[in-house]
Amino acid sequence: MDAIDCDVHVAPASYDALFPYLSEYWRQYITEAGIRLNGVAHAYPRGVAPAAPSSYDELASGVLDRAPAPRAVVLNCVTGFETHRNPYFAAAVASALNDWMLSEFLARDERLRASLIVSTVSTDDAVSEIERVGEDPRFVQVLLPVRTDLPWGHKSNHAMFAAAGSAGLQVGLHAWGRAGKAATPSGFTTTYLEDYLGNQPIAQAQVLSFVSEGVFERFPDLRVIVSECGFAWLAPLLWRFDKDWKGVWREVPWVKRRPSEYVREHFRFTTAPAHLPAEPAALDQLLEMLDGPDQLVYSSDYPHVHGDGLPALLDRLSGEQRRDVLWATAATLYRLDERA
Amino acid sequence: MSSWVEKRSAVVAETTRSVELVDCDVHAQATEAMLAGYLSSQARRMLERYGRRTPRVTEWYPRARHAGMRVDAWPGKPGHIWGSDPELTREQLLDEFDVDYAVLEVLSGQDCYDHPDFAAEWNAAVNDWQLDEWLSFDPRFRGTIAVPHEYPDLAVEEIERRAADERFVAVLMPASAADQLGSPKYWPIYEAATAFGRPVAFHTGGYVDHRGAGYPSFYLDYHVGNGIVMQSQLANMVAGGMFDAIPGLRVVLTECGVAWAAALRWSLDAAWELMREDHPRLERKPSEYIDEHVWFTTQPIEEPEHPQHLVYAISQARLESRLLFATDYPHWDFDSPKQALPRALGPELRRAIMCENALALYGLPRERTR
């Protein structure tokens, strides 16, 4: 598709691929403890999802060499969303993943961009990693999981947003992550289907947090791109959010405008999964409720499969709107204009 | 001069009225002292020595003004708090808005994770108090059966004890519990409710500790988040097969919003198409179970800038016969029967929401005596 693809997955096949970028201490730690990349396995079980490309050649044959060639691709490596909580290990793995992506992918194709992996258990370490490699223009956003111990808008994370802003990075909020006491806001799940869909309500809670904690008042240039969490839920959430804010705004005096205004300005959502109504009339209503497709950016989410909702959606758009969703909005967002 | 018989029938005609307004979520709230009188000496001793051991949600997320209640909701009577005085509720709700039936949801037992003996007594006390102080006070009040939901065998006993009294129109459950609400652990409660012809009303609140995105900082997030929790619960109820297991089960999702239902249906159906072979017990599309088994109360109904968008959301989720009007008296976000529903909904749909759907669900009489 003639597009900027905002969410394509890559992942090392095992920790072995990261060994060149890890110290002897961590190589031993991994080997002796027998640690595997379980986080990805839980999110994308092998029976459900093909393995993400682990090399440039695999990425080329799966995505880059397909006609029509994508204008640009944003790589997401969610290998960093591991279950362990050792902050020192998390920081070392984040650095190794970034170095691996730089040499395995980013150095080999001008069209490639990537999300910067940071520790998701230590703000200090996330800031250090942003300062270490975040200025590299091939990194376009900081990758954060939707599942967290503390919502991302919390003030303890603001130093990371400040560092991201200084490095010219946005925030990429992606499905999955480290489960806390339970992976959903209602408790332990018993099926993968619930885990899979659980990303959508969890992402909603993160949207609330960014606004209610005043993140966009402090960082007016920050944009948050929500990947693989859907978007059909957005309008009703904002109706409720605005209504509640009108009643209890005193609790969050730094929220100066209606919450929906911040969300429309600062959030973008990738188009996979597009879990949408079958009837064209309902699709038109949905687009009207979303105030048009301005907040949507295309993603294939390669190699993951979510059904075939997107073509029906694109059919309901004007030529200009389709162009915006497929690449123009992302080009502005990631400052890819010159390349696109 | 008219006969005595004619006079009497004229009086009867004057004192009946066609039902026009059913309020499906009204909060009566007992103080601990009010419930203590119904407890055994052992349970009262536990309460006096240790207090309620489960933190209230208001301790997690304080409500910055008037404790989250309507400013005028405090009775000027010693020993009373908001929602504890049936006279004030009658004046401010039933009489002011001509409410024909008000379904009470007493939340005092919703977050009871105490010892099973205590939990059973505590919820029984809630029901006794509801009966003595409210249902016997005005025939417009209808009750819901509070149950010690974490101990389903005891919950079933409580349902059996109350079921003969038709003034209890539903069984009350929280919207968040130790396990997901579709868990087979809770099915005996739903089976008992269904056997006695009662829907199960899941009311926003309960267990706070499930947090996919972590704990929010503010009541604002927590409160908007109640709708998010219910989305997750409904997905679990459908995926867990409880509607297949209990075919007559009717559930009322209370105080969690309504407009999100369409997007959840689409995503459930899409995910089911991708994984249906992994869910052999789900014989039909998830949205069909929702059509058949699920009702929603309106308050706090979403308020889009363009009211027509709410009409879209209701029709997309096929909620026309499933929405039940609710005020949530005496909470701060009370939805007035006169103002809450936008005119865009049209007179027929408004009538369905204001009374017809509730009359059908709860089997309430269409005429009532004044």
Interface residues (C-beta under 8 A of the other chain):
Chain A: V48 V146 R147 T148 D149 L150 P151 G153 H154 K155 A179 G180 K181 A182 A183 T184 P185 S186 G187 F188 T189 T190 T191 Y192 L193 E194 Y196 L197 G198 Q200 P201 I202 A203 Q204 A205 Q206 L208 S209 S212 E213 G230 A232 W233 A235 P236 L237 W239 R240 F241 D242 K243 D244 W245 G247 V248 R250 E251 V252 P273 H275 L276 P277 A282 Q285 L286 E288 M289 V305 H306 G307 G309
Chain B: R63 A64 R65 S176 A177 A178 D179 Q180 L181 S183 Y207 D209 H210 R211 G212 A213 G214 Y215 P216 S217 F218 Y219 L220 D221 H223 V224 G225 G227 I228 V229 Q231 S232 Q233 A235 N236 A239 G240 G257 A259 W260 A262 A263 L264 W266 S267 L268 D269 A270 A271 W272 E273 L274 M275 D278 H279 P300 E302 E303 P304 H309 L310 Y312 A313 Q316 W332 D333
